[in-house]
Amino acid sequence: MIKINENYLKLQSSYLFSDIAKRVSAFQNANPGKTIIRLGIGDVTRALPEACVTAFHKAVDEMSADSTFRGYGPEQGYDFLREKIAEHDFRAFGADISGDEIFVSDGAKCDTGNIQELFSGDIAIALPDPVYPVYLDTNVMAGRTGLFADGRYQGLTYLESTRENGFVPTLPQTPVDLIYLCFPNNPTGAVISREALKTWVDYAKAHRALILFDAAYEAFIRDEKIPRSIYEIEGAREVAIEFRSFSKTAGFTGTRCAYTVVPKNCMAYDSTGKAHALHALWNRRQTTKFNSVSYPVQRAAEAVYSEEGKVQVRSLIDYYMKNAALIREKIAGLGYAFAGGEHSPYIWVDTQQDSWEFFDRLLNQAGVVTTPGVGFGKCGQGFIRISAFNTHENVENAMARIESALKGE
């Protein structure tokens, strides 16, 4: 008889955003004339930059002629994009990364989920709480955790991110092998200083551990003192893999393009203690299981690094950060403590009540969808995440509704 992977049975019954969708659907059915403003899921709302659209069209035209048609591309991504990424996203900031250490993919979500295939099933894992659910769930699926109890999975080290530590976790008290970090953070919007990030790199080197560093929101950083990449820290090449995405940076959520950086001197070890290059292992995985991103999409991503593209991408980010500033202003005026929104499109609001109850208040009384913090982990209880990804008009309207609903009680 065919048997299932029973680790899937340990997963919680529903994905966070599925729960949200069900509640929103129920509200819409009960209130068919009520408009809903969505400030929950972090999906962008503005069109692709013109430079990317132009490059996209040109590449599609190339696919229409036999002489310029492209079939299967390299699984690692085309060199024209990999070199631009290395030059503009890393070497421009003093990080020593070469083009052949870049692996182009269809999403940071996919890569952060798939990367765990490279590692043994019995490693000790540390991940933030609150956490982007993909880090957690994919390790549950792989059998690296015990059962779910009291809001957490047994067998994991949770790195608590709280108001007291500025939502930047401290080093674990017991040794771990694999560490997930995300800055600017999803969901809290917190950023990490160069000095604090160095302590994590030093820890990884001392314990022969590996850091998986999710930098999908680095383009929203406004302070030059804040590191955009972990590779700005000395020694990080040996102990870190970094993930980035064009989704929020340039509006590619519906187009799909991202990349992962695996330095050639980044190592992991077999049962005898022998070192193996993770670059070679990830390359082997990708060539076996992935056919890369389409040629037109990679050409569109390349245009992000053109002079016009840089200006247009900056304009997109400024647009969303203007929304974030408005959300921060209104939330502060209502007397709620919060984090994020300065170097991140997310505002993490301390509601001082149950996350789902507050979510329902905003949905039912204001018609505004947010994200309940408890869906990101035990430390998210009492918080909601508000996303700045929407139009100015909708954000202004949403915050006016929230203000009216909360002041009315």
N, C-alpha and C positions, 0 to 999 in steps of 0.2 A: 504494500500500500504506500502511496505517496504521503510523505510527512512534511509538515510545515516547519519553518524556523520558529521555534517556540519563544524565542526572545521577543518576537513581535507582540506576543500576548502580554508582555510586561509594559508595553507602551500605554500611556493614558488613552482613554477611549476616543478622544478627538483632538485634533490639532487646534491650537489656540484660535487661529483665524477662521476655522470652520465653526467653532462655537460662536464667534462674533457674527458670522454670516447668518447663522440660524436665528439669533436674537434679532438681528436687523430685519430679516425676512418676516418674522412674526410681528414686529412692529409695523412694517409696511402693510401687511395684510389687515391689521387692526386699524390702521390709519392711512387709508389709500390716498387721501388728499394732502398728506403732510410730506413736504420735501425733506430729504435727508442730506446733510453735509457730512462727508467722510473725511475725518482727520485721524484715521486709524492706521490701516495698512500703509506702509511707506512706498506707495506707488506714485511716480511723477505724473504731472498733468500737462506739461507744456511740450510743444513739438520738438523734434530733433533740431539741433543747430543747422542752419542753412548750409554751412560748409560740409557737414556730414551728409545731408540730403543730396547735395550736388555730387559728391564722391560716390554715393550709393547709386544714383542714376547712371553715372558714367560707367561704373563697374557692371551694372545690369546690361547696359548697351554692349559692353565687351562680351558678355555671355551670349549675346544674340548673333555673333558672327563666328564662323568656324575658325578663323585665323586668330581670334583673341579669346576664344572659349577656354574656360578652366574646368577641369574635372576635380578629382580628389585633390585636396590640398594637403600640405604637411600636417600631421597630427599635432605638432607643437605650435602651429601657427606660421603664417608667412613671415619671412625675414623683414619685409618692409615695415610691418607693424611691430615686431619684436624689438627691432633696433630703435624705433622711435620711442617706444615705451622706456627702454633702458636709458636712452639719452635724456629724455625730458622728465621722467618721473623719478629717476634715481640719481644718475650722474650729475644732473643739474643741482641736486641738493647734497652732493658730497658722498653719495652712497655708491660703492663700487659694485655695480651689477652690469653684466654683459647681456647682450641680446639673446644668446643661446641659453641663458638661465631663465628666460621667460617662457611660460607655457600658456598660450591663448586658449580660452574656453568659452562656454556658453553661459557661465554664471558663477559668481563666487559662492552662492548657495550650493551648487553642485560640487565645486572643488572642496569646500570645507567639509562637505558630507563624504566625499569619496576618498579624501586623503587618508582617512583612518584605515583603509584597506592595507596600507603599507606596514602596519604595526601589529605586533603580537597581541593575542587576545588577553594576556594576563598583565598588561602594563597598568601602572597606577596613573590615573587621570585626574587633573585638576581643571575645573572650569568655573567661570564666574557665576554668581547668583546675585542679581538676575542675569539670564543668559539668553542668547539667540537660540531658539529651540533646536535648530539643526545640529549644533555641536553635541547636544545631549542625546537627542533621539537616535542619531546614527550610531552612537556607541552603545546605546541600549539594544538596537537591532543586531549589533555585532556580538553581543553577549558579554560586554565588559562591565556590566553592573549586576547588582542584585535586584531584589524586588522594590517596588515603590512603596514607601511608608512614611507617613507624617510629612508629606510634601516633598520628599527627596528620594533618590535612588540609593540603595545601599551599595557600598563599594567605591563610591566616588569621593573626591575631595572637593568641597564647594568653597570657592573663594568669595566671601561675602563682600558685597559692595553696598555700602550704607551711607546715610548722611554723615555719620561720624567719621568715616574715612574719605569723604569726598567722592564716593563711588569709585574709588581706585583701590582694589584689594591689596592686602599685604601678602607677603610670601607665606607659603604653606608651612605648617609646623612639622609635618612629616614629609619625608622625601617623596617626590612624584616623578614620573617619567615624561608625561605629555601634558603641556600647559596650553590652554586656550586663552588668548587675550584679544580684546576688540577695542580699538581706540581710533577716532572718536567712537564712543561706545553706543551700541544699539542693545538695550533701549534707553539708557540713562542720559545719553548725550555728553557724558564726562570725557575729558581728555587726560592724558598722562604726560607728566613732565619728562624731560630728557634724563634727569637724575633718577627718577623713579623707574623709568624703563630700563636704565642701566642695571638696577638692582636685580631685575628679572633676567637679564642676559647673563649677569655674573652668576646667578643661582643656577641657570641652565648649564653653564660651563662647568660649575663645580660638581653638579650631580649627573653630568652626561645626559641631561634631559633635552627635550625639544619643545620650542615655543611655536605654536600656530597662531600667527598674528594677522587678524582680520582688520585691514585698513580700508574697507570699502567706502568710508566717508571722509577720507583724508582731504579731499578737495574743499571741504567746508571749513577747514582750519584757517583762521584769520591771523593768528599770532605766529610770527616767524620763529619764536623761541620753542614752540611746541613741535616735536618731531613728527614728520609726515610718514616716515618709514622707520621700521625697527633697524634697518641697515644703516641708519645714521649713527647708530651706537656701535662703538668698537667691539669687535668680536662676534657680532650678531650673525654674520654669514655662517659661522660654524654651528649655530644652534637654533636657527629660526627659518621658517617658511612663511612667506607673506602672501596674502590674498587681496586682490583689488578688483574693481568693477567699473564699467562704463555706465552702469544702470542709473545711478543717482547723479554721477558726475555730468553725463551728457544725455540723459534721458533715454537710455537704451533698454529700459525694462521690457519693452515689447519687441526689441530687436535682438537682444541677447549677445552680449560680448563682455568678457572679463579676462582676467589672467592671474596666474599663480607664479610666484618667484621661488625657485628652488636652487640655491647656490650650489656650485659643484663641490665645495668643501664642507657642506652640511652633512653630518654623519648620523647614522643609527647603528645599532650593534646586534649581532646574532647571539645565540645562547652561549657561545664560547668567548664572547667579548670582542670578537673581530669586528672592525668598523666597515660599514658599507655606505657608499654614496647614495643619498636619497634622490639625487638628481637622476641617476641611472634607473633607480627603481620606479620613480614616477614616470619617467620617459617610457619604460616598459609597460606600465599600466596604461598610459594614454594611447600608445600605439596599438594595444590590444583591444581596448574598450571604447575608444573615442575617435571620431572622424573629423575633428576640428570644427571650426566655425566657417560659414560660407564665405567665399571670396568677396562678394559685395559688402557684407557686414564688416569684414576686416578692413576693407578700403574706407568705409564710413568711419570706423574707429580711428584709422590713421589720420583722418582729416581733423580729429580733435586737436592734433599737435601742430596744425598749420597756424599761421598768424591769425587768420580770420577765425579759425576754430577756437583758439585760445580765448579770444575776445568774446565770442558767442557763448562758450561754456561758462566763462566768468559771469556773463550777464544772466544765464540761467540760475547759477548758484546764488547770485545777488538777489534775484527775484524771490527765491525760496527763503533766503535768510531775512529778507524784509518781512515775510510772513512770520518767521520765527520771532523776530523782534516784537511784532505786534502781540503775538501769543504771550510772550514773556511779560510784556507791559500789562496786559489785561489780567493775567493770572496773579501778578504781584499786586495789582489794584484790588483784587478780591481777597487778598490776605493769605494766599497759599504759598508755602515754601516750594521751591522747585530747583531743578538742575537742568543743564543743557541749553540748547538754543543759541549759544554764542559761537561755537565751532562745530555745530551739529544741527541737522534739521529736526531733531527730536527734543521735546520738552517733557521732562519727567516730573510729574506733579505729585506732591505729598498731600493726599486727600484727607488723611486722618480718619478714614473709615474703610470698610471692606471694598476692595478694588471693583468687584463685579457689581456691588450695590451702587457705587458711584458711577460706573459705566452706565448702568440702567437709568440712573437719574438724568444723566446728560442725554441719553437716547430718548427717553420717554418725555422729558420736560423741555428739551431744547432741540431734539431731532438731530443731534450731533453724535457721530460715531468716533470713539477714541479706542484705545487699547488698554484693557485692564492689566496692571502691572503684575498681578499674581500669576498670570499666564506665562511670565518669563522666569518664575521661580519664587521660592519662599520669601526671599528678601524683597520681592516686588509687591508683596501684600501691602495694601494701603496706598499704592501709587497708581496713576494712569500715565500712559504715554500719549502725547498729542503730537501729531505729525504736521510739519509745515508744508507738506506737498499738496498744494491745491492752488486755486486762483486767489489773487488778492481779494476779489469780491467775495468769494466763498468764505475765506478766512475771517474777513471783517464781519460778515453776516453770522458766522458760527460763533465768534467770540461775543458778539452782541447778544445772541441767544443764550449763551452760557452765562453771561453776566446777569441777564434778566432772570434766568431760572434760579441761579444760586443766590441772588440778592432777594428773590421773592420768598425765600424760605426763612 
